Amino acid sequence: MIRKHVTEQTAIFFSVTKWVVLSSVVGVVIGAVVTLFLKILQVAENSRMEIPFEYYYLLPFALVITVWIVHTFAPSAEGHGTEKVIEAVHKKHGKIDIAVIPVKLFATVITIFAGGSVGKEGPGAQIGAGAASLLSDILRFSKEDRKKLVICGISAGFASVFGTPIAGAIFGVEVLIIGVILYDVLLPSFIAGFAAFTTAQFLGIEYTYFDIRFYQNIVLDLPLILQVVAAGLFFGFISDIVVTAVSGAQKYIKRISLNPYIVAFGGGSVLMVLTILFGDIYLGLGLETIRDTLNPDPYFSKDLPWYAFLLKTLYTSITLGVGGSGGIITPIFYIGATSGHLFGQLIGGEHIALFAALGFVSVLAGSTNTPIAATIMAVELFGLEIAHYAALSAVISFLITGHRSVFTSQILAMKKSEMLEVKVGEVIENAEVDLEETEIGRIRNIKERIRRRREKLKEVRARKILSKREEK
């Protein structure tokens, strides 16, 4: 017994040591590469001021260039990044084309520079996963070890872009399979996330945090709890709108039988016209608008229209649908914060910024099926006082969204209601959802009872009418 115990502990010690070293190295490398990406992106955004005309006039041409770069050098870099990484983990044991790293970097910079409504976290995850895959090939890792290291790369990429090392690490693990967390990758993901985050900070990346405890007294009280429950339901429906719009736009645009460059130019032209009509706050990352909704001073968000989240959804769906390169999570943050701001205004009171913060994380939880990462992110970004409300809102949003996701390659390993019959073990795109047979029987019984009740009421009415006629 002692020998077995010593053998077990020794094996675990060497395994932990191995992954501590590997994940640390991967985290540092990815932190440096993602820092380069973020620095280039920052320079590109600042250089818009050098253009003698409105920068979004370049959108049609920028999207054409983006489509050409991706199709020519790395077709697997198409889309919002995270989706392709999840697919690579499930179908290719994490094998990713090394060309994805430079192609995704420059394609995303071009798209965001011209105003494409995308984010920077998807490319960060794809760049991180690509670097981890390259390192695995150099070290000749087994398929299982490469898959594990690539998952660490996803976590490191998210952590270094988000500025939330714990949430980033959890997100990289939680986003792969709905209802399952891969505990064997948890430690290396945490280490990779912290290493990447620390490296990015050391190299000069600054992150923004919104600690709402400094200007709002958030206490546990029943009225606010009920409002948060209602908010969770609202954010679940918003998440469903996002998923439906993004997937619907992609399917519709793919059916257009035109040259992809013409489609990209046309999509950019549509976005340009929409910007002329509605303004440029829906373009690019939209971080300023997010900050305004989270500001306690209503002055900063006084000009924000109630339909901001709908237009941002439209801009993002078009940008990604016609071939723009970039992530989808930053737009989700924008949609969540602006819809939360709207919800706070509708119910009134002093907690408008709180509901914007809850929307920020709850729409993420619903549209990506990551309620745990979203809750932890709320704590890291907004402070510990929001934790209980964020958890409540995020989980409700996650459930209400249903068996859908912006990442169609996620594997479904759970059903969100005992009343539903769900085919688990498949990618969510192929998930078959229907009512359980027992529930169908109950509904039929209820319908039958209602039918019989109506027939009895008709008979009673007929008898009354007949008796009145006989009396006359």
Buried (B, 14 or more C-beta within 10 A) or exposed (E): EEEEEEEEEEEEEEEEEEBEEBBBBBBBBBBBBBBEBBBBBEEBBEEBEEEEEBBBBBBBBBBBBBBBBBBEBBEBBBBBBBBBBBBBBBEBBBBBBEBBBBBBBBBBBBBBBBBBBBBBBBBBBBBBBBBBBBBBEEEEBEEEBBBBBBBBBBBBBBBBBBBBBBBBBBBBBBBBBBBEBBEBBBBBBBBBBBBBBBBBBEBEBEBEEBEBEEEBEBEEEEEBEEBBBBBBBBBBBBBBBBBEBBBEBBEEBEEBEEEBBEBBBBBBBBBBEBBEEBEBBBBBBBBEBBBBBBBBEEEBBEEBEEBBBBBBBBBBBBBBBBBBBBBBBBBBBBBBBBBBBBBBBEEEEEBBBBBBBBBBBBBBBBBBBBBBBBBBBBBBBBBEBBBBBBBBBBBBBBBBBBBBBBBBBBBBEEBBBEEBBBEBEEBBEEBEBEBBEEBEEEEEEEEEEEEEEEEEEEEEEEEEEEEEEEEE
